[in-house]
Amino acid sequence: MNLLFRLLRVVLAARFRPHAGFLEETSVFFRVWPTDLDALWHMNNGKYCSIMDLGRVDMMIRNGIARLIMAQDWYPVIAGEWIRFKSSLTPFTRFELRTQPIGWDDKSFYLRQTFLVKGRIVAVGLVRARFLAKAGGPVDAPTIVARIAPEIQSPPLPDYVRDWQAAEEHLSA
């Protein structure tokens, strides 16, 4: 994690923000700092993915997953990530990152993360996240959901997620 001060701010702030439902969209605000920039003076593409990590930390603290996984010695990993850039984030711009769980299958959770400036979409990312046990092996998504919100079923995964799954399978073959 190369954004230590932002991480500390997100963790501390999340503890005082309202609880989020399991499928509820969460939101955090950031500013583009000079250390986020590349040679062309806009936010480096790699920083987007690192900041997306922070949005997921906020979400997991607020919806209770963080407490569960720490108690069980589980940890999250990113199994896949896709991002679409629509415009640049420039120095000192304040932006919002929204994180929305969109569903899960037998193994993974799928999330949409959207970067906005004044309500205008700047970039959109899709994430496929899994959980692993420190003792070894994967923890399937339904096991986690059953512990947090047993009454909730996954919404149907959108076509674009199914297309992404098919593309990943093709690339892995």
N, C-alpha and C positions, 0 to 999 in steps of 0.2 A: 504494500500500500504506500504509494508515493505522495499521498495527500494527508499526512498525519494530523495537521492542525484542523483541516476540514473534517476529518474523521472524528476527532475529539468533539468538535462543535456539534456535529450531527448526532453523535451518541448522547451527549449531554442534553441537547435540545429535545430529542425524541422522547426522553423520559418525562418531559413536562408537556408534551403535546397530547392531544386527544387520542384515545385508543382508536385503532382502525379495524374495521371488519376484515375478515379474511380475503374477500374479493374487492375491497374498497381501494380506490385510487388514493395514493398519498402524494404529497408535493413538498419539495424543499427548494429553497432559493440560494443561488450562488452568484458570485461575480467573477468575471474573467480577470485574472491577475497576470502580470508580465511573465511569471514562471510557467503559465499555461500556453504561451505563444510559440509558434514555430517561426521560421525565417521570413515568412510572408505576413507576419503580424496578425494572424488570426489563431484561434484556439487550435492546437495540434489535435489531429484526429485521434491519437492515443489517449489524450486527456478525456475525451468524451466517454470512452469505455471506463476509465478510472472513476470518473464522476458518477457514471451509472452504478458502479459498485456502492457509492455512498447513498444513492437513492434507494437501493435494495436494503442497505443496513437500516435506514430510517424506517422503511416499510416493515422489516422483520422485527424490529423492536416494538413498533406500534401495534402490530397485529398478533404478537405473542410468540411467533416462531423462534425468535432469538432465545427466549427463556427456555423453551422446550429443547432446542438443539444443544444448548450449553449443558442442560441437566442430563441429557442422554449421551454426551460426548460425540455428537454428530457435527458435521461442518458442511457448508455449502461450497459447491464448485460450479463453474460455468462450463457447460457441455457444448454450447454453441452461442454465437452472437452474430447479429447482422445489424448494420446501421446504414441509414440513408441520410445524406447531408443535403439540405435544401438551400441553406445560406450560411454565411460565416458568423462566428461570434468574435467580436473585436475587443481590444483592450478595454477593461473596466465596465463592460456591459453587464448589467444585472440580468440574470436569466432564471427561469423556473425549470425544474426537472420533475415531471410527473411519472410515477411508477404505478402501473396497473396490472395486477395478475389477470391473465385472460383464460387460464384453464390449466389442466394437467392430464397426463396419461398415466400408464402403469409405472413409468420410471421418472418422468421429469415434470417440472413446472414451466409454464410459458408466461413471459411478462412482456408488456409493451412499455417502453420508456421514451418519453417525449420531451424534448428541449423546446422551450418557448421563450420568446422575448415579447413582452407586452401582448400576450395572447396569440402571437404569430408563431407557427411551427418553424423551427430552425433545423431540427434533426429528429429522426425517429429511429429507435432501436428495438429489436426483438431479441429476447434472451431465453435460452433454454437452460434451466438450472437443475442440478441434482444435489442430493445430499449423500455424504459418505459417513460411515461410522469410523471413529478413530481406531476401534478394535479391528477394523477391516471390513470391506464390503459396502455395497450401496444400501441406502435406505430408500425404499420406493415411496413415491409421492402419496399414494393412498394411506400409507401408514402415518405419515405426518398429518395429513388432513384429518384422519380419524382421531388423532390426539388433540387437535386444536378446535376443529369445528365439525364434529361427526355428522351433523345434519346437512351439511353442504355437499352437493354434487358438482362436479366440474361442468361449467357451461360448455356447450359444443365448441370445439376448437374451430376458429375461422378458417376459411379456405386458404388464406395466405399462409397460415401456420402449417396446414397440411402440405401445401406446395413446398414450403421450406423444408419440412421433414423429408419429402421425396427428393429434393435436391441434395440434402445432406447424405441420404442413403446412396444416391447415385455417385456423389463425390467420394464416398468411403469405399465403394466397390472396387 
